[in-house]
């Protein structure tokens, strides 16, 4: 059935059972489902008695993953964050010494742009 993966629901049941046996709380408000398919989601997965809501994107380890598996949302987020950092640094540093500005860029801006770049390597020209 394209609509429902019973093995996934079984895995969720096993996770919930294990967590209960180990007396571990699961942060249910952080648990979501994302449907990657040409078909609309038509099954509600449960974690215990909590129905997982469907999302079109989520952030994991600092990388935004979308249901179309494109990286545009992640790159847009990085560009906004880096632009804010550049504007902050330019407005708060009086010196325009080239070596100092390069050092600031390498220290504060470049890590924002390069973080986990292997996972989201852009393939579209607009994202480059």
N, C-alpha and C positions, 0 to 999 in steps of 0.2 A: 504494500500500500504506500503510495507516494505521500499520503497525508499524515502518516504516523509511524514513528520508529519505536516499536515496543522495546527494543533492546536499550534505547536511550532512557526510556521511562524506568526500566528495570534497574539500570545503573543509578539513576537518581534515587530510587527506592533503597538500593543498597547503601548509598552514601548517607542517606537520612538515617537508616537503621544503625549503621556503624557509628555515626556521630552521637546518636542517642545512647548506644551502649557505652561509648567512651565518655559520656556526659559532657559533650562538646556542643556549644551553641553555634548554629550556622546563622550568619547575618543574612536573613532572608530578603531584606530590603536591597541587598547588593546582588541578589541572584536574578538573572534575566535569561531569556532565550533569544537567539538571533537566528532567523530563518534565511538560509542561503540556497535559493532555488528559483526556478521560473514559476513555481506554483505558490499560491498564497498559503500561509500557515493555516491549518484547519484542525489542529489538535492543541490542547492545553496540557503542557507538562506540569507535573506536580512535584514539589519537594516537600514531603510530608503532606500537610493539608494546604500548603501555600501554592497557589497557581503562579507559575512564572510568566511575567509579562514579556511580550515581544518588543524588541528594540531594533532600530535600523542601523545603529552604530553603538559602540561602547569603547571605553578606554581601558587598556590592560598594559601594565608596565610602561605607561607613558605613551603608548602608541594607540591611535584611534583606528579601530577596525570597523569597516562598514559592511553592510549585507551584500553590496555589489562587489566587494573585495577591491575597490579602488582606494587609492591613498589621498585623494583630493582633500577630504576633510582634515586629515592629519597634517598635510602640508600647509593648508590654510591656517590651521592652529599654530604651527611652528612659525610661519611667516608673521602672524600677528604678535606672537610672543617675542620674536627676535626684533621686530620693528619697535615694539614698546621699549625693549631693553636698549636698543641703539639710541632712540630719542631721549631716554632717561640719561644715558651716559654722555651724549653730546651736550645736553642742556646743563649737566652738572659738572663737567670738566671744562675749566677755562682754557687750559693748555691745548694748542693745536699741533703739538710736536708729533711728527709722523710716527716715530718709534713708540712713543707712549700710546698713541691711538691704536697702533697695530697690536701692542701688548694687551691693551684693554679688549680689543676685538677677539684676540685669541683666547683670552681668559674668560670672558663673560658671554660673548655672542656665539662664537663657533661651537661650543659644547651644546647650546640649544639647537642649533641647526643640524649637528652631526649625531645627536643622541639616537642610538639604535637605528641608524640609517640603513643597515643591512636588511632590516625587516620591512622597511617601507620604501625601498628604492624606487623612485618614480619612473614610470614607463611612458607617460604621456608628455608631449612637448609643453603643454600648459602647466604641468606640475614641476617641470625642470626650471 
